[in-house]
């Protein structure tokens, strides 16, 4: 039998030797997941022996992480906007950078609420459903639809909807092909990585996250062109279209929204100072006397 400390050191060493960049952090997070210990309780219990069952489970998880399987795919847990999401190999792992998109949409929604009825939100390429469910966790009166081409991704989104107790509609659709009705807000974090770049991504992303959720075709802009060109038919006058973008795509996506007739277009940076979000407003209908 080994102590918590001995197993933690063993896990860290295994991950270091496998070239895992955050070996110390990941070895601890898996220990925390298996035992439920906080950092404080670990220092009290570090010299206690770990049960055989927990030790075997810990070693197995360390072995999988050493194969560069993402930590979140091993624990099936990812935190986003203060909410715990189930994730697996069928969806992109929610990333903190995407919270900028949620914040900016909430800012716009706040402007729209004055005198408005219940708002409707469409999340295109919804994946795990994290963006839509984060928005609905705040906009409690809003109705939400999450669309994706992947049935496996939609199953994950529906599971998250149930477990978080936040109702939404999940719809299989190739972009707008099976979408009906109009919306106050359309939001999307579409695939935006250039095809030739996907194979150079870190192993955890390249080999373990769904390629269809990463690959934005040759120039990375295919989905922005399609969505910005078609979204106007599904947006109410004055409605918002908001995208997450890659760091080098702000100018291109801004021009797409301009060409599609959107106004009040903004490019927003993330905490690292990189372009992260582009959003614009559909023109209000003109009233002719």
N, C-alpha and C positions, 0 to 999 in steps of 0.2 A: 504494500500500500504506500502511496505517496501523498505528501502534503499538498495543500493548495499552492503553496509557494513553489514547490518543486515542479509541479505540473505546469504552472504558469511560465517558469523559466524554460522548461522543455518546449512548450508551445512557441514561445518567442524565438528560441534557437531554430526550431524547425522552419518557421516562417522566414526568418532572416536568411537561412541557407537556401530557401526557395526564391529569394529575391523579392519578397513582399515589402513594399516601401514602408508601410505603416505596421510593421511586424509587432512592435510593442503594444500599440493601441489595439490592433486586431486580436492579439492573444488575450488581452484583458477583456475586450468586449465579448469574446466567446466564453471566457470564464464567468463573466457577469451573467450572460444568457443562461448558462448551464446551472449555475448555483443560486442565482438571484441575489448575490451579495452586492452591496454597494462598496465603494472604495474604503469607506470608514470601517465597515464590518469585515472587509478582507484583512485589514491590518490587525484586527483583533483575532481573526481566525486563520491567518496564513499558515500557521504551523499545525493546524488540525489536518488529520488525514481525510482525503476525499474518498467518498464511497466508490466501490468498484464500478458500479453502474455509471455514475457521473464521470469518472475518470475515462472509461471506455468511450462515452459519448463525446467528451472533450477532445480526446485524441482523434476520433473520427472526424470531427468538425475541423480540427487543425489540419488534418491530412487533406481534406477537401479544399480548405483555404490555400494550402500550399500548392494546389493545382491551379491557382489563380481564379477559382470560382468566386464571384463576388460575395462578400460577407453577407449582404442582404439576401442573397439567394440561398445561403446556408441557414440563416435564422428565419427567413421569410418575413422579415420585419424591416420597414423603413419609415423614418419619421419625416413628415412634411407639413409645414405650417401648423406645428403643434399637434398633429394627428398621426396615429400609428396606422400604416398601410401594410397589407399583405402584398408581397411581390414574389415573382418567380421568373423563370427564364423566358416567359412569354411577353414581358413588359419591360420597358426601361425603368431602372431604379430612379425614383424621384430624387431630384437634386435641389440643393438649397438655392442655387441661382434662379430656379424657376419660381421661387417665392416672389421675386421682383414682378413677374407677370401677374400673379395673384394680387399683389398690393396695388399695382397700377389699375387693374380692372375694378377693384373695390373703390378706388379713388373716383373713377369715372361713374361707377354705379351710384355712389353717394351724390354726385351732381344730378343724376337722372331721377333720383327718388322723389324729389319735390313734386307733389301733386300727381305722381304716376301710380298706376295700378300695379299689381303683381308682375314682376319682370320675368322674362324668359331668357335662358342662357343656353347656347349650344357650344359644346366643347368638341371640336373636330380633331380627330386622331387622339382620342382620349386615353388610350393605354390603360394604366392602372386606375384611371379616374381621379387622380390626385388633385388636378387643377380644379375640375368641376366640384368635387366634394369639398375642397377647401373654400371655394367661393360660397357654396350653399351652406357651409357651417356658419358663415357670417350673415349671408343674405337669406334669412330664414323663411321669408315669404316668397322667394324666387322659385321658379320651376326650372329644372335642368334636364338637358338631353346630352348624353355622351355618345359620340359616333366613332366607330373604328371599323376597319376592314377585317381585323383579326377576331375570330370568334373566341379564341383562347384569351386574348386581352380583355374582351368584353366580359368573359366569365370572371376574371380577376377583378374588374371594376365593379361588377355586381356583388361579388363577395365583400369588397370593401364598403360598398353602399350599405349592405346588410349589417356588417359588423360595427360600423360607425353609427348606424341608426339614422342615416341621412338619405332620404328617398330621392331617386333620380330614375330617368328612363335611359336604357342602354340599347343602342340601335346599330345593327350591322349595316354599313353603307360605304361604298367606294366614294369618298368625299361626299358631294351633295346628291349622289344618284338616288338615294332613298330617303332624303330629308324633305319634310313638308312643313308648312307653316312659316311664321316669321318670328324673329327674335330681337330682343333689345341688345343683346351682347353675343358676339361670336368670338370665341377664343381658341387659339390653337398653338400647340408646340409640335409642329410637324417634323418629319425627317428633314434634316437640313445639312447633313455632312456630305461633302462632295464624294462621289463614288470612289475616286482613286485614293482618297484620304482614309476611308474606312479601314482598309487593311493595315494602316500604320498606327491605328489607335492602340491604347494599352490593352493587354491581353484580356483583362477582365471584361472590357467593353466589346472588343472585337469578336471574341470567341463565345461569349456567354450572354450577350444581350441581343434581342431580335434585330437582324439586319434590316428588315423592312421598316423598323422604327428609327433607323439611323440614316439610311441612304437617301439623300435628296437628289439623286441622279448626278449627271456630269458636273453641273455648276452649283449644285446644292439648293437651287432656287425653284425647282419644278413645282413643289406644293404651294409655295407662296404665290406663284403665277396663277395656278388653278384656283386657289381659295380666294385671293383678292379679286380675281376676274369674275367669280361666280357668287361670292357672298352677298353682294348687293341685292340679289333677288330674294334673299332670306332675312335681310335686316330691315327693321322698321326705320322710317325716317328719323334721323338723329341717333341711330343706334351705333354701337361701337364694334369695330373689328380690331382685335389685339393678337399679336404674334410674339412668341419667343423666337429669337434669331441667333445665329452664330455671330461671333465677335466682329466679323468682317462683312456683314450683310446689311448693315443699317441703311446705307445709301441706296442700295439696290431695291430693298423692300419699301423704303420711303417713296421712291419713284413709282413703284407699282401701285401703291395706294393713291398717289397723285393722279396717275393715268386712269385709275378706276373712278376718279371723281370724289375721293374722300377729302375731308377738310380737317383742320385742327390736328394735323399729323405730328406725332412726337416720337423721337427716338430716345429711349431711356437706358442709362448705364447701370450695370450691377455694382456690387461693392468693390470689385476689383478695377472699376473704371472702364470696363469694356461694354460696348453696345450689347444689350440683352433683350430689349423689348421695342417693338414698333406698334403704335396704335393710331387709329384715325376714326373719324366720325362720318357716318353717311349723311349727306346733305339733307336738311329738312325740306319737305315738299314746298314748292313755291305756290303761293296763292295769287292767282291772277284776278284782277278786278274786271 
